[in-house]
Amino acid sequence: MIEPKIIEELASKVRENIERDQSLLDAMLSDLRTLKSNTRRIQARSATAISLVGTDGGENSVKFDPFMVQIVRVVDSSDNQHCLEVVTPASDFSDLNTRHFDSGGVGLTPLGRLAEVLGLRKLQDLSPVFKENIEDRSPSWVQVYREMSEWAVLLELLRTKDFGTDTVIVRDGFLRSKMFKKGLFGKLAEAIGTEISRHFEESRRRIYIVGIAKHSKFLQKYRLAMALEGVLRIAYPAYVPVPKDLEAKVYKWSEFATGGGEGESYVAGSMFLVKFGKSPYSPIWAIDIFASQVEAAPTILGYLLADCQDGFPIPYYPECLQRAHAKAAIVDFDMDILQDQIFSAIRNTLGNKRFVIDEMAFQESDPSCRRYE
């Protein structure tokens, strides 16, 4: 345990720093006063809400996996599977390109067709982290690959699905990205906008795109100031738009809020702070609405409010997104099967030393965890 005198010293230093930085809180309170005056009430409206979710890399962490196998799987809230792949950090991009393109460069999968829409014929041209040489790659390229697959499925859904009613498509994450090569994300946003317009022209169906982040740097920074200033502390569902200049104060790279310089765009949406619950203390979410649909924010958030009423297990959070998460997660018995398959595949490569795998199955993988028992 820390000695009492050390705790007193730490407490004194904490108080000194907070008192010195009081002006920062005063500045945040000033920033938020305009937000409070722009708060708008949400009225529930009836429409279809669907969500797309990719299996989180943290949800398929097996106990023993020297090859760092990653499952890239994208499903929707109706349990339709749109993408299923297995990759490792050492996957060969020549093999991946064969998987996604035919010999003429025509896309065979949602990701291949996304690249084709952007005028590309190989995956390496999609993102700067897609390096052909394994030694030059960051291990995080697999996470970027998963994100690209989610965007690809979103575009594929817009291009191929016939919508029977007005529909809100909820993306797991903001409508922005810095993972694409220069100029490509802006082209993707244009392609999404084109498909939205096509649906309305052909069937009079309005398709809305929103993105909800699990975590928001804006809320992390301004949560205390919002409580002190009373932003969204009201007894009904409400929302407020966040100005770009205020949002830019939060990010290390301001272009993640403003969109970037001339000829570039990293942002396809505008941020809103939204409270779907009736209590002044209901959770507040940061939500992106597709840039060309900002004027329809009252309608879009009204549709989401109807979907959030029965949100479970997270209250006042889109039920379609929670269903998609539950269907995408590879856990429990599914994870046990996956672990067995990895053991079996490794065993088959070891020849007469395959018994080592069987020995390891009986060994404790992390003896240090006993300290928590």
N, C-alpha and C positions, 0 to 999 in steps of 0.2 A: 504493500500500500504506500501511497505518497504521504510523506510526513506532513502534519498540519501546517508547519511553517512554510513549506513549499506551496501548499494549496493557497495560503494567504498571499504569498508573493505572486502567484499566478493570477489570483483574483484581482489584486491591485493593478497588475499590468493590463488585464482585460479591461478594467474600468477606465484606465488612462487612455487606452486606444479608442474605446467607444466614445468617451467624452471628446477626444480630439477630432473624431470623425463625425460628430453630430451634424455638421454642415452637409454631409452627404445625404443623410436622411431628410433634412430640410429640403434639399434639391429634389429628391424623389417625390416628396409630398407636393411640391410645386408642379412637377411634371404631371401628376395624376389629377390635378384639379379640373383640367379640361375634359378628362375621360368621364368623370362623374356626371358632368352636364350633358354628355352625349349618350347616356345609358337609355336603352330602349327595351320595352317589354316584348316577350316572345309569346305568341299565340299558337297553340298546337294545331297542326294541320295533318291531314291524312295522305300518306303516299308510301311507296315502297322504299325501303332502305336496305342496301346490301353492302357488304364489306369484303375487302380482299386482304388477306394476311399471309405473309411468308413465315415459315417455321423459323423461330428465333434460334440463332446459333447457340445461345446459352441453354436452349431447351433440349439439345441433343448431345449433351456432354456425357459420353460413355465413360465407364470406369477405367477401361484399358483400351487405348487406341493410339498406337505409335505412329499411324499414318494420318492422324487428324482428319478422319473422314467427316465430311460435312454434307448434310442433306439439304437440298434446296427444293422446297415444296411450297407451292402457293395454292391456297384453297379459298373459297368464298364462304359466306355465312349460310349458304344452302348446302354446304358440304360437297360442292363440285370442285374437283381437283383440276387445276389448270397447268400445273408444272410439277414435275418430279424428276430430280437429278441427284446424282451423287458425285461430289468432287472432293479433291484434296488440295492442299496448298501446292503440291507438286504436279497437278494435272497439266497435261500438255495442251497448249492452245491449238495445235494442229488437230488434235482429236476433238476438242470442243467445237472448232469451226466445222468439222465434218458432221457433228451432231446437229448443228444449227443451220447449216447452209448446204444446198445441193451443189453439184459441180459447176453450175452456172451462176452461183452466188445468190440464188433465190432462197428466201428464208423458209425453213422447215418447221420452226417452233416459234412461240411468241417472241422470244428474245431475238431470234434470227429475223423475224418479220419487223421487229422494232428497228433493228439495224438497217434493214432494207428501206424502211420508210425514211430514215435519216440519210439515205444515200451511201450506206456502208456495205462492205462485203466480207468483213471479218471483225471478230470481237475486239481485237486489239485496238481498233480505231474508235471504240466506244468510250474508253476511259484511260487516263494516263497511268492508272495502277495496273492495267492489264499488260504485263511485260512478258515477252516470249521467253526470255532467259530467266530461269528459276532463281538464279543468284541475285538478280536485280529486283525481284518481287518483294513486296511487303506481305506478310501472312494475312493482312487484313483485306487482300484483294478478294477473298472469298465472300466477305461481308458485302463488299461493293457489288460482286456478282449477284448476290441474293437481292440487293436493292434494285439492280437493273432488271432482274427477273420480275419483281413486283410491278415496276413501271411498265414492263412489256405486257404483262397480263392485263393491266388496267387499259392500255391502248387496244389490246386484242379484244377485250370485252366490248369496248365501244365500237369497234369495227365489225364485229360478228354477231352480237346479240340483238334480238328484237325485244324491245321493252314494251310490256303491255300497259304500263301506267307511267306517270311521272315518277322518276326514281332519283334518289340520292345515293351516290357511290362514295363510301367512306374509306379513305386510305389510312392505313396505320402509320402515321407520321405526317410531318408537314408537307406542303406542296412546293418543295424546294430541294435543290441538290447541287453540290459542288463536285460530284463524282464523275460527271460527264466531261468529255473533252470540250474545249472552248467552242461555244456556239451551238452545241448539240441540244442542251436542255431547252433552250429557247425554241428550237425546231420541234422538239417533242411537245412543248406546250401548245404550239401552233397546230400540230397534228391532232391533239386532244380537242382543241377548240373547233377544228374543222369537223370532227366527228359529232360533237355536240350539236353544231348547227345542222348537220345532215339529218340527224334524228328528228329535229323539229320540222325541217322542211318536208321530210318524207312521211312522217307519222304523227306530227304535232305533239310528240312526246318531249317533255323537257327533262334533260338529264343533267343533274348537278354533281359537281365534284368537290369534296371537302377532304381535309386531312386533319387528323387529331394526333397530337404528340403525347407520348407517355409522360415526358418530362419537358418542361419549358424553362429556359434560362430567364425569360422575362418574368414569369411567376416567381421563380426562385429569388430574383433580385427585388421585386416590387411587392411581394406578398405582405410584408409588415406595413409598408406605406399604404397599400390598398386598404388594409384593415383600419388603419388610423384615419384615412381620408374617407372611409365609408363607401369605397367603390364596389358596386354590386352587393352591398349589404342591405338588401331589400327583400320583402316577403313574397316575391313572385319570380318566375323565370325571366332572365333578362340577358342582354348582351351589350357590349360596347366595342366599337372598332378601335384598333391601336394604330396611331399615326406612324408612318415609316420612320420619321426622324427620331421618335421616341424609342421605337423598336431597335434602331441601329445603335443606340447607346449600350445595348446589352451584349452584342456580339463582338467577338474579337475581330472578325472581318465584317465591316458594315454592309458589304455587298450581299451578305446573306439575308439582309433585311430589305435593302434598297433595290437589289436585282443585279448590280454590276454596272460597268461602264458602257460606252457606246458599242453597239453590236454584240453585246453579251447579256445573258440573263441567267441567273441562278434561282430565280423565284418565279413561281407560277401562281401564287396566291397572296391574299391579304389576310393579316391576322386579326382575329376577334377574340376577346375574352368573353366566355359564355358560362352562365350558371343555369342549369336546367331544373334545379330543385326550387321548392317554394320557401325554404328556410333561408334567412339571412346568412346562415353558416353552411349552406350547401356547397359542395366542391365547385371550384371554378376551373374551366379547361381553356387551353389555348387552341384555337381552331383556325386553320387556313381555309378560306373560300376561294375557289378558282377566280382568277383576276377579272375575267370578263363577266362574272356573275355576281360581283359584289353588290350591285343594286338590288339583287334578289335575296339579299341576306335575311330579311324578315320571313320570307317564304321558306328558304332552305333551313333555317334554324327552327322554324315551326315544324317542319317535317322531322327533324332530328329530335325535337322535344317529344313528339309522339312515340318515337322509338326508344327514348330514354326512360319513359315512365315506369317500365317494368324491368329496368336494368338490373342484372344479377350476375355475379355476386357483387359487382361494384355499382352502388346506387347512382342514378342520374348520370349514367355513362352509356353511350349507344349500345343497345342490346345486340344489334347486328355485328358490331365489332367484337363483343365478348363471345358471341357464338363462333365467329370465325377464328378467334384465338384458341378456343377450346378444341376446335376441329383440327387446327394446324399443329398444335403441340404434340410432340412425340414423347410421351412419358409413360411411367408405370409399365404395364405389360408390353406395350409397344416398344419401349426402350429396352426391356429385357430381351425381346426377340432380336432387336437390332444388335445388341451386344453379342448375342450368340452367333449371329451371322458374321460379325467382325472376327470373333474367335475362330470360326470355321474357315473363313477366307484366309486368315493368317496361317492357320494350321496347315492348309493345303499347299502353302508356299515353302514350308520348312523341311519337307522331305523326312529323312530319318530322325530329325530333331523336333518333330511335331509334339513329342511328349512334353516339351518345355511349356507349351501353352497350357496343357492340362495341369501341370504343376502350379502354374501361376494362378489358375482358377481357384486354388485352395489357399493362396497367400493373401494376407491382408494388404490392400493397396495403399492405405494411408494410416499407419499405426499411430501417427500423431493425433488423430481425431479422438483417441481415448481420453485426452485431457478434458474433453467436454462432457464425459460421462459422469 
